[in-house]
Amino acid sequence: MLAAGPAQSAPVPARPSGTVVSVSGVNERHFPSTDSSVRSTLLRGVKVGLRCKVRAQNIGGNNVWYLLRDRATWVNSTYITPAGAVPLCKDVNRGVPENAPKTRAAMG
């Protein structure tokens, strides 16, 4: 008689990552907002490490933003397909808001 072994499932990444799915890529921003400056752009198909997520500015019905693992920049989750569970950010220093007219006006 054959013994049943443990159930096999797809491997779960130890550290979450994501793939850019937007045709035009996605902007990396200094803060989780389109009022924040663009630090870089990730092209479609690029895989990035994700540190954690927050709820911030709503982009097309999606208010989840990911903080990248290897640098302090943010991307909206609309443009990223995650692999693995992305934890909520705890004690993330979001820094001081930029002192730009558009940003000051957005602060109300």
C-alpha positions in Angstrom: 0.0 0.0 0.0 1.3 3.4 -0.9 1.4 6.1 1.8 0.2 9.5 0.9 2.9 12.2 1.2 2.3 15.8 2.3 0.3 17.9 -0.1 2.5 19.8 -2.6 1.6 23.4 -3.4 3.3 26.1 -5.4 6.3 27.5 -3.7 5.6 30.8 -1.8 8.3 33.5 -2.2 10.0 34.2 1.1 10.1 37.8 0.2 7.4 39.4 -1.9 8.1 40.7 -5.4 6.2 42.0 -8.3 6.2 42.4 -12.1 5.4 45.6 -13.9 2.4 44.9 -16.1 1.6 48.4 -17.5 2.5 48.7 -21.2 4.0 52.2 -20.5 5.8 51.1 -17.3 5.3 52.7 -13.9 6.9 55.7 -12.2 8.8 55.2 -9.0 7.8 58.1 -6.7 9.5 59.6 -3.6 6.2 59.3 -1.6 3.0 57.3 -2.4 1.3 60.1 -4.3 1.3 61.5 -7.9 2.1 64.9 -6.3 5.5 63.4 -5.3 8.5 63.6 -7.6 9.3 60.8 -10.0 12.6 59.2 -9.1 12.8 56.6 -11.9 10.6 54.6 -14.3 10.3 50.8 -14.3 9.6 49.2 -17.7 7.0 46.5 -18.5 8.2 43.1 -17.4 10.7 44.3 -14.9 10.6 42.3 -11.6 11.1 44.2 -8.3 11.3 43.3 -4.7 8.4 44.7 -2.6 9.0 45.6 1.1 5.4 46.5 2.2 2.2 48.3 1.2 0.1 51.3 2.4 -3.2 52.8 1.5 -2.7 56.3 0.0 -3.7 58.2 -3.1 -6.4 56.5 -5.2 -5.3 55.8 -8.8 -8.0 54.5 -11.0 -9.9 53.0 -8.1 -6.8 51.5 -6.5 -5.3 53.1 -3.3 -2.6 50.5 -2.6 1.0 51.6 -3.0 4.1 49.4 -2.7 7.4 50.4 -1.1 10.2 48.8 -3.1 12.6 46.6 -1.1 15.9 47.8 -2.4 15.2 51.5 -2.5 13.0 54.1 -0.8 10.5 54.6 -3.7 6.8 53.9 -4.2 4.7 52.5 -7.0 1.0 52.2 -7.3 -0.2 48.6 -7.3 -2.4 49.1 -10.3 0.7 48.7 -12.4 2.3 45.7 -10.5 1.3 42.1 -10.2 2.6 40.8 -6.9 4.0 37.4 -6.2 3.6 36.5 -2.5 1.8 38.3 0.3 2.9 41.9 0.7 2.7 43.0 4.3 1.3 46.3 5.5 4.0 48.9 6.3 4.8 49.5 9.9 6.8 52.4 11.2 7.7 53.5 7.7 9.3 56.9 7.7 7.6 58.6 4.8 9.7 61.7 5.2 8.9 65.4 5.0 6.5 66.4 2.1 8.2 68.2 -0.8 8.0 71.9 -0.8 6.6 72.3 -4.3 3.5 74.5 -5.1 1.6 71.5 -6.4 2.3 69.6 -3.2 1.5 72.5 -0.9 -1.8 73.0 -2.6 -2.7 69.3 -2.3 -2.1 69.3 1.4 -5.3 71.5 1.8 
